[in-house]
Amino acid sequence: MSTTENNVPHDYFVLPNLGVSAFCLSGLFYLLPVSLFAPELLPRLGTFTDEYLKFVDEFYVYILFIFNASLYIHVVETLVAIALCRRNNLNFPTTLKWTLSVAVHGLFSLKFLVNPEQKIKQN
C-alpha cells in the first residue's frame, strides 16, 4: 500500500455505518421524492400513510425546498470530496468510491475524508 507525502494511502477509503446508509437511502432517495412526486408508490399503512400524505400536502413547498436543498448540498459535498481526493493524491478507483459514497451519505462520509490522518492514527 503506497502512501502520499501526507501519509494517506492511495487506496484510503472508509465506508460509513450501514445504519447511516439505510437512513440516507430510504429518507432522501426514497421517502422524500416519492412523497413529493409519486405518492401512489408509498406502501399503504392505513391511517399512517393517509396522515403522512396530508402532512406532505399541507407543507408541500417546505418539503420540496428541503428535498432540493439536500440534493444541491450533496452535489457540493461530492465536488468537495473530489477536490480532497485530488489533494490527497488518491487513485482513480478510490476517488470514484469516495464520490459515490459522499453523493449518498453526504457529511456522514465526507467527515472521514476531511482529516484522513486522524482516522488513520485511530486504526
C-alpha positions in Angstrom: 0.0 0.0 0.0 1.7 3.2 -1.2 1.2 6.5 0.6 1.3 10.2 -0.3 3.6 12.8 1.2 1.0 13.3 4.0 0.9 9.6 4.8 -2.5 8.9 3.3 -2.6 5.6 1.5 -3.6 5.9 -2.2 -6.4 3.5 -1.6 -7.7 5.1 1.7 -11.5 4.6 1.9 -13.9 4.4 4.9 -17.4 3.1 4.4 -20.0 4.8 6.7 -22.1 2.8 9.1 -24.8 0.7 7.4 -27.5 2.5 9.6 -26.5 5.8 8.0 -26.7 4.2 4.6 -30.2 2.9 5.3 -31.3 6.3 6.6 -29.9 8.2 3.6 -31.2 5.8 1.0 -34.7 5.4 2.5 -35.2 9.1 3.5 -33.5 11.3 0.9 -33.6 8.9 -2.0 -37.0 7.2 -1.5 -39.4 8.8 1.0 -38.9 12.5 0.1 -39.0 12.1 -3.7 -41.8 9.6 -3.7 -43.9 11.6 -1.3 -43.5 14.7 -3.5 -43.7 13.3 -7.0 -45.4 9.8 -6.8 -47.2 9.3 -3.6 -49.1 6.3 -5.0 -45.8 4.4 -4.7 -45.8 4.7 -0.9 -46.8 1.5 0.9 -50.4 1.6 2.2 -50.1 1.6 6.0 -53.7 2.6 6.7 -54.1 5.8 8.7 -50.4 6.4 9.0 -50.0 6.8 5.2 -53.1 9.0 5.0 -51.9 11.3 7.7 -48.4 11.4 6.3 -49.8 12.4 2.8 -52.0 15.1 4.4 -48.9 16.4 6.1 -47.0 16.4 2.8 -49.9 18.2 1.0 -50.1 20.8 3.7 -46.3 21.6 3.8 -45.5 20.7 0.1 -43.5 23.8 -0.6 -41.3 23.4 2.5 -40.7 19.7 1.9 -39.9 20.4 -1.7 -37.4 23.1 -0.6 -35.8 20.6 1.9 -35.5 18.0 -0.8 -34.0 20.4 -3.4 -31.6 21.9 -0.8 -30.5 18.5 0.2 -29.7 17.5 -3.3 -27.8 20.7 -4.0 -25.8 20.3 -0.8 -25.0 16.7 -1.7 -23.7 17.8 -5.1 -21.5 20.4 -3.4 -20.2 17.8 -0.9 -19.4 15.5 -3.8 -17.4 18.2 -5.5 -15.5 18.9 -2.3 -14.8 15.1 -1.9 -13.3 15.0 -5.4 -11.1 18.0 -4.6 -10.0 16.4 -1.3 -9.2 13.1 -3.1 -7.0 15.1 -5.6 -5.3 16.9 -2.7 -4.5 13.6 -1.0 -3.4 12.0 -4.3 -5.9 9.1 -4.1 -6.1 6.9 -7.1 -9.0 6.9 -9.5 -10.9 3.9 -8.2 -10.7 5.2 -4.7 -11.8 8.7 -5.8 -14.8 7.1 -7.5 -15.7 5.2 -4.3 -15.5 8.5 -2.3 -17.5 10.3 -4.9 -20.3 7.8 -4.8 -20.2 7.4 -1.0 -20.4 11.2 -0.4 -23.1 11.6 -3.0 -25.2 9.1 -1.0 -24.1 9.8 2.6 -23.1 13.4 2.5 -21.3 14.6 5.6 -21.5 11.2 7.2 -19.0 10.1 4.6 -17.2 13.3 3.9 -16.0 13.7 7.6 -13.6 10.7 7.0 -12.0 12.4 4.1 -11.6 15.9 5.5 -8.9 14.8 8.0 -7.8 11.3 6.9 -4.6 11.4 9.0 -6.7 11.4 12.2 -8.7 8.4 11.1 -5.5 6.5 10.1 -4.0 7.2 13.5 -7.0 5.8 15.3 -6.6 2.5 13.4 
